Amino acid sequence: MNKIYNFSAGPAVLPGGALQDTAAAVVNYKNSGMSLLEMSHRSQPVVNLMAETNSLARRLLAVPDNYHIIWLQGGASTQFSMIPMNLLPKNETADYTDTGSWAAKAQKEAQAYGSVHVACSTKNSIYDHINKDLQQSSKAIYLHITSNNTIYGTQWKTFPETLNPEGYLVADMSSDIFSRPVDFNSFGLIYAGAQKNMGPAGVTMVIIRDDILGKVDRHIPTMLDYNTHIDKGSAFNTPPVSAIFVVNRTLHWLDDLGGIRVIEQRNKVKADKLYAEIERNLLFKSPIAEEDRSLMNVPFVFAEDGDEKEFLDFCTKHGLMTLKGHRSVGGFRASIYNAMPEAGVDALVAAMREYESQHS
């Protein structure tokens, strides 16, 4: 089989070793004679798996002891409602930054639970940069950010501070979790769907500071109450065990590489190579402000008129898959998450140069 590089924004590329380990576990988990898919979440092998995955995540991200890590279903989109339901009293305000489609969806869901103030928006410029001149509410409970905007390819390089000294940051880190260090001092809650940078679809990681819960006066359905899942160790109901196993193996892969600092440098090398080619190549350009360009999702478009289908077909013939830009913006998008090897970026750069030589 010809080598394939998967540039999908999600579900996205995973380490080869994690896939092989998963394939073996689906047939016979740890020589138990049973598939991982058949095992009770109450069984000791699965209990051990959950504990080990928590320990890996906590160590790799340097999560302080006063934060809980829980594994939930429903994707990051469910968190758009769970967060304000659990954290925002109905007569209080939360600030939201409108930096992309998912940020806007989070803002919309929060409006059902309290007052929502938009601290910044770049919607009018098609989210081509991040407006860092925030107009925050002085008493906002929290400031919500989307750390990396998958569709538009922007990323917070430095996280903002809250205007309210008693407030805290809440961040959707679905597409750049485990790609760079995080200083938890400013954060009350971080959440991330797994299917972009740490595993398959089906599980969402939530990291939450223990002192911010229990401050809303509303009924919270049992399954939507963070304390339910904290108290039961993410096993109040049957968790997505197989998805958590893939996360586990992906975190082991990251740990074996050397951890967050090492992968951060690798990601910078990959992104620098691709952005340099976009700038050099006469056929392409980046629509994103240079200071805000994502290290995870790299959108680019033709500098002038070009045949998008022709270029995508050209890439497919070279084993470069799922480079089509999001339907809302068009063009092209290369998602180069942790598990994308540098060789994949090199192959894309080579293809862009070859395509240029045929069309310039």
N, C-alpha and C positions, 0 to 999 in steps of 0.2 A: 504494500500500500504506500502511495506517495505520502510524504509528510504533510500533515494538515496543521495549520495554526488557526485557532478559534478566537477571533477578536470580538465575540459577542459581548454586549453590555450586561447580559444576565438572562437566564442562567449562563454562567461563564466558565472559562477554562479552570481546570483543577489540576493539581500535581498528579503526575502519572502514578507515583507510588500510592497515593491515596486511593486512586481508582482501583488499582490492583488489590490493595488490602480490602477494599469494600467488596470487590468481586468474590474474594475468598471468604469473607465473613458472611456473605449472603448464602453461601453453600454450607459452610461448616465453621461456626464461630469458635475460635480458640480450641479446636479439637474436641468440642463438646458433643459433636454428632448432630447438632441442631443449627439451623440457620438463625442468624441474628434477627431476621424478620419474624421468627416464630417465638422469640423469647419474651417472657413477661418483663415488664418494666420494674417489677418488684424482685426479680431474680437477682442473685448476687453479682453475676457478670455484668448486668446492665447497671446496677447500682454503682459498681466499681467504675464502669465507663463514664457515667455522669459525673462522679466525683473527680476522676482524672481530667475530664474535659474542663471542668470548672477550675481545677488547679492550674492547668496549662494556660487557660485564658487569663487568669489572675496574674500569673507570673510573667507572661509575655507582655502584658499591658501595664504591669506594675499597679494593679488595682489595689487601693488601700483597704484595710480590714473593715472599715465602716461602710463599705459598699457591698450590696448583694449582687450576685450574677444569677439570672434566671433564664430559662430557655422556653420560649412560648411559640404557639402556632398563630397563623393569621397574617404573617408577613408584617413588614414595617407599616403597611397601611392600617392595620388594626391599632397600632400604637398612636396613630393620628388622633384616635378617639380616647384610647386608654389613658394617655398622658393627661389631657385636661380633665378627664373624668376623675382621676385620682389626685391631681395636684392643684387644680384651679377652682377655688371657691366661686360660686355663682355671682357674687358681688365684687369680685376682684378682677385684675387685669393681667394678661400675659402679652408679651411682645413677640412678634413673629417677623422674621426676615424673609421677604419674597424674592428668592434668588433663582427660582426655577419651577417646573411643573409640580414636582413632589412637595416642595416647600409651600406652594400655593394650596395644594390639597390638604396639607397638614393644618394650615391656617383656617381653611374652610370648615374642617371638622371641629376645630376648637371653638368655633362661634356658638355651638350648641350648649356650651357649659359655662361660659363666662364672657367677659369683655376681652376682645382681641384687638390689639393695636399693631398696625403694620409699621415696623421701625424703619424699613427701607424696602424699595422695590426697583427692579430693573426690567420689569415686564415690557415697558415701552421700547426698550432697546433690544428686545428679543433675548434678554438675559445674557448679553455678551460680556458682562463684567459683574463684579460684586461691588455694590455701593457700601463702602465702609463708614460713611458718615451717617451713623444711626441716630434716629430721632426716637429715643426710648421714653417710656413712661417712668416717672420717678418712683412709682411704687409697684412696678410689675413684679409678679411672683417669680416669673422666669422669662428668659429670652430664648426663643427657639431658633436654631440654625440648622441648615442642611450643609454638612461639612464639605461635601463634594456633590456637584450637580451633574448627574450621569448623562442627561440628555444634551445639555448645553456645553459641558466641558469646562466648568469653572470650579474653583476650589478655594476655600478659606485657607490661606497660608498661615495667618495668625488669627487665633480666635478672639472675638471681641470680649470686652469686659461689660458686666451689667452695671447700669446706672444706679439701680437700687443696691446698696451695700449688703442687704439681706437676701437679694435675689440670687439666682444661679442660672447657668446655661443648661439647656436641653438640646441634644444634638442627634439628628439622624445621620449616622455614619455608615449607612448601608454599603456605600461603594468605595470607602477608603479605610474601613476598620482594619486594624493590624498592618497598615502600610506605613505608619509613622508613629512616633511616641505621642502619648497624650498625657498632659498634666491635669490630673483629676481635681485639683484644688478649686477650679472654677465651675465644675460640672455637678449638677444634681442628678442628671440621668442621661445616659447614652443608649441608643438602640440601633440595631443593625440587622436587616435581613441577610441571611447567609449566602444567598445565591449569586453574589457578585464577587466577594473577595475571601470567603472562608468556607464555603461548602455549597450544597445544593439547595434548591427551594424546599421549603417545608418547616424551617425553624428560624426563629428570630432571637437574637441575644439582647437582653436588657440588663444594663448595669445601673443600679440605682442606690443613691445614698440613703442610709437608714433614717435620717432625721427629717426627711421631707414628706413622709407618708403620714396618713391619719389626721390631716388638717382640713379636710373638706366635710361639709355637713350635707351629704346627699347619700341616697342609697346607691351602692355600686354592686351590680350583679356579681355573684361569686366568681365566675370565670374571668371577669374583667378587673378584679381587685388584685393589685400587685401583692398584697399581703397573703392572699390565698396561695400563690405560687412560691413565695418566699418561705412560708411556713411548711409547705409540703415538698420543698427541695425540687421544684419543677416537675413534680410527679403527682399533683392533685388528680389529674386525669392522665391517660396514656400519652406520654410525650412522643415526638417523632424520633424514635430511637435510631433508625437507620440514618436519618439526616444528621443527627448529632454525632454518630460514628464517623461520618465523612468529615465533619468539622474537626473532630478529634484527630484524625489522621492528617488533615491539612495543617493543624497547629503543631503536630509532631514534626512535619516536614519543615515548617517555619522555624521551629526550635532547633532542628538539626542544622539548618543553614547558618544559624548564629543569632536569630531573633530579630526584633524590630529594627534596630539600628542598621543591621546588614541589609535587610530587605528595603529599607528606606533608600539607601545608597544605590542599590540595584534599580529601584524604580526611577530614581533621578537619571541614571545613565540611560535607561530605555527611553524615557520621555525626552531627554535632551537630544538624543539621536533622531527621534521622529520629528520633533519640532524644528530641528536644524534642517532636515530635508524638506519639510513643508516651506520653510523660508527660502531655501535655495532653489527649489524646483519652480520653473517658470509656469507650470500648469496649475499649481495649487496655492492656496492661501489659508491661513487660520482666521476665522471670524471672531476670535476671542481676544480680549485685552491681554497683553503679554504677562502682566503681573499676576493675573488670576487664572492662568492656564493650569488645568488639572494634570496631575501626574498619572491619573487612572484612566480617564476618558479623553481621547484626543479627536475632536471633530475637525474636519477640513473640507474645503469646497474648491471647485474650479475657480481659478483667478479670473477667467473669462468663460464664455460659453463652452460647454463640453458635454459629451455624451456619458451621463452617469452610468447607464446600464452597460455601456461598452467597457468602462473602466472596471466595474464590478465583475463582469464576466472575465475580463483579463486577470483580475486578482484570483478568482475562483480557479482558473486554469493553473495558477501558480500555487494552489493550496492555501490561499489566504481567504478565510471564510468570514461571513457575517460582518462585512465592513460597511453595509448600508447605513446611512444616518437615520436617526429617528424620524418617523413619518411627519412629525410636526415641524422639522427644520430641513430635512433633505440632506444632500451632500453625503459625506462619508464620516464614519466614526470608528476609530480603533481603540478598543478597550484593552488596556495593557496592565491588568491587575497583577497582583503578586505572582501568580502562577504562570503568567506569560513569560517564556524565556526570552533572553536577549536575542537569541537566534531568530525568534519570530519577528521582532522589530527589524532586524537586519534583512530578513527576507522581504518584508514590506517595503523598506527603503529601496532595496534593489529593484523591486517591481515598479516602484514609482519612477525610478531613474530610467528603467527600460521603456516604460510607457511614454515618458517624456521624449526619449530619443526617437520614438516612432511618430510623435505628434508635433514636434517643434520645428 
